[in-house]
Amino acid sequence: MLSNIGVPGLILIVILALIVFGPSKLPEVGRAFGTTLREFKSSAKDLMSDDKEEKKEQSK
């Protein structure tokens, strides 16, 4: 999905973010997005490992 954006699209997104949030709020928004993404990846990894454990138990 994100591989189709390209450099011009990325620049446009950054400019729009600067206009909407302003330069002082942008680091806070980026930090919050990073934290949310990290938690989502951690939760997804936990779900995948739980699923693998259940399959191992069922095959015994």
C-alpha positions as YAML, in Angstrom:
chain: A
units: angstrom
residues:
- id: 1
  name: MET
  ca: [0.00, 0.00, 0.00]
- id: 2
  name: LEU
  ca: [2.65, 2.53, 1.01]
- id: 3
  name: SER
  ca: [5.02, 1.44, -1.73]
- id: 4
  name: ASN
  ca: [2.82, 3.15, -4.34]
- id: 5
  name: ILE
  ca: [3.04, 6.63, -2.79]
- id: 6
  name: GLY
  ca: [6.40, 7.71, -4.19]
- id: 7
  name: VAL
  ca: [8.50, 10.73, -3.32]
- id: 8
  name: PRO
  ca: [6.09, 13.45, -4.56]
- id: 9
  name: GLY
  ca: [3.22, 11.93, -2.61]
- id: 10
  name: LEU
  ca: [5.35, 11.69, 0.51]
- id: 11
  name: ILE
  ca: [6.38, 15.33, 0.20]
- id: 12
  name: LEU
  ca: [2.72, 16.33, -0.20]
- id: 13
  name: ILE
  ca: [1.78, 14.37, 2.93]
- id: 14
  name: VAL
  ca: [4.54, 16.05, 4.95]
- id: 15
  name: ILE
  ca: [3.48, 19.52, 3.74]
- id: 16
  name: LEU
  ca: [-0.16, 18.82, 4.61]
- id: 17
  name: ALA
  ca: [0.84, 17.55, 8.05]
- id: 18
  name: LEU
  ca: [2.84, 20.73, 8.65]
- id: 19
  name: ILE
  ca: [-0.13, 22.86, 7.64]
- id: 20
  name: VAL
  ca: [-2.65, 20.92, 9.76]
- id: 21
  name: PHE
  ca: [-0.59, 20.32, 12.90]
- id: 22
  name: GLY
  ca: [2.02, 23.04, 12.73]
- id: 23
  name: PRO
  ca: [5.74, 22.58, 13.22]
- id: 24
  name: SER
  ca: [5.55, 22.54, 17.03]
- id: 25
  name: LYS
  ca: [2.96, 19.73, 17.24]
- id: 26
  name: LEU
  ca: [4.44, 17.54, 14.52]
- id: 27
  name: PRO
  ca: [7.07, 15.80, 16.73]
- id: 28
  name: GLU
  ca: [4.37, 14.91, 19.28]
- id: 29
  name: VAL
  ca: [2.14, 13.48, 16.56]
- id: 30
  name: GLY
  ca: [5.03, 11.45, 15.14]
- id: 31
  name: ARG
  ca: [5.96, 10.13, 18.57]
- id: 32
  name: ALA
  ca: [2.35, 9.12, 19.28]
- id: 33
  name: PHE
  ca: [2.10, 7.41, 15.88]
- id: 34
  name: GLY
  ca: [5.34, 5.52, 16.51]
- id: 35
  name: THR
  ca: [4.19, 4.37, 19.94]
- id: 36
  name: THR
  ca: [0.85, 3.22, 18.54]
- id: 37
  name: LEU
  ca: [2.54, 1.34, 15.71]
- id: 38
  name: ARG
  ca: [4.98, -0.33, 18.12]
- id: 39
  name: GLU
  ca: [2.13, -1.47, 20.39]
- id: 40
  name: PHE
  ca: [0.16, -2.78, 17.42]
- id: 41
  name: LYS
  ca: [3.13, -4.79, 16.15]
- id: 42
  name: SER
  ca: [3.73, -6.20, 19.64]
- id: 43
  name: SER
  ca: [0.08, -7.22, 19.99]
- id: 44
  name: ALA
  ca: [0.06, -8.82, 16.55]
- id: 45
  name: LYS
  ca: [3.22, -10.76, 17.38]
- id: 46
  name: ASP
  ca: [1.67, -11.98, 20.65]
- id: 47
  name: LEU
  ca: [-1.47, -13.12, 18.82]
- id: 48
  name: MET
  ca: [0.59, -14.99, 16.25]
- id: 49
  name: SER
  ca: [2.66, -16.74, 18.92]
- id: 50
  name: ASP
  ca: [-0.51, -17.67, 20.84]
- id: 51
  name: ASP
  ca: [-1.98, -19.14, 17.66]
- id: 52
  name: LYS
  ca: [1.17, -21.21, 17.04]
- id: 53
  name: GLU
  ca: [1.09, -22.50, 20.64]
- id: 54
  name: GLU
  ca: [-2.56, -23.55, 20.27]
- id: 55
  name: LYS
  ca: [-1.78, -25.45, 17.06]
- id: 56
  name: LYS
  ca: [1.11, -27.27, 18.80]
- id: 57
  name: GLU
  ca: [-1.14, -28.26, 21.69]
- id: 58
  name: GLN
  ca: [-3.87, -29.50, 19.36]
- id: 59
  name: SER
  ca: [-1.45, -31.64, 17.36]
- id: 60
  name: LYS
  ca: [-0.27, -33.52, 20.49]
...
